[in-house]
Amino acid sequence: MKTAQQVADYVNGTLHGDGNTPLRDVGSLQHASSGALAYAETKHVDRVEASQASCILVPPGDIPQRTVIVVDNPRVAFARAAQWIVPPTLPAPGVHDTALIAPDATIGAAVSIGAWTVVESGAHIGSGTSIFPGAYIGRGCHIGEQSILYPKVILYPGSQLGDRVILHAGVIIGADGFGFVFDGERHLKVPQVGTVRIKSDVEIGANSTIDRGSLADTVIGKNTFLDNQVHVAHNVQIGKNCMIAGQVGFAGSTTVGDNVVIGGQAGISGHLKIGNNVKIGGGSGVVNDIPDNYQVMGYPAIPLKDFVKQRKNK
């Protein structure tokens, strides 16, 4: 449990009201109950008085006559505070009796390894990491500190994870990429000998798949978030601070810059260069390079202003 004053200090806000107010949960402005922290953006400040939340993050301006914390950006402050007030529920440190751990695997301090998990030879698991039941950690894999692997995550041999990486249930890292050549009579498989490198503070949604590189590595940059059922093909390189919604698919050897946002069910063709700060609308089909700072949408994807103009003319 936290107090309103502790939360105010944590988010660098200014408290108005009772600093001893206990906060043990979080909720929306409309549905939060007593003991919860909520937030109100400028357009919803008029709803603060009616909320049942015990404390509310609000923007600067007229201060409601109740316990509130004034911050410049209530939504951002709420995201930070929520993780602190209600951290994920993780298993206690320890190795389950049914887990199979190779003798030369290295396991850090305060690690949790769940039932029926397999950790192969030469693998490394960093301190404070939690691995839920049924996971498979292949030969020579590296998992950084304070990471979370939910049930049935699979890391193929050689996969590399940074610190504080979260892989949700069913994620598969390092399967062979879809690489073949035709010799005139049949398709021949191209060796897939690269690996996958996932930088720190990355979160990957359930049942997503990240293929290993064919010759180079597949890379996911720091603080990038992938939603459920995203597919990243071999040799793709995605920058830092990207947000990729559900069911997006990347074909091989495409490079994605930093701070890129991609809407759900978009398809990105192979061997493309997507610049920094690009926004791609949901359902779009990207078949050409996109320069920095562009917004595109449609199939094939075109500049957003042109897409909107076309829709208006229909």
Secondary structure, DSSP 8 states (H G I E B T S, - for coil): -EEHHHHHHHTT-EEES-TT-EE-EE--TTT--TTEEEE--GGGGGGTTT---SEEEE-SSS--SSSEEE-S-HHHHHHHHHHHHS------SEE-TT-EE-TT-EE-TT-EE-TT-EE-TT-EE-TT-EE-TT-EE-TT-EE-TT-EE-TT-EE-TT-EE-TT-EE-TT-EEEE----EEE-SSSEEE------EEE-TT-EE-TT-EEE--SSS-EEE-TT-EE-TT-EE-TT-EE-SS-EE-TT-EE-TT-EE-SS-EE-TT-EE-TT-EE-TT-EE-TT-EE-S-B-TT-EEETTTTEEHHHHHHHHHH-
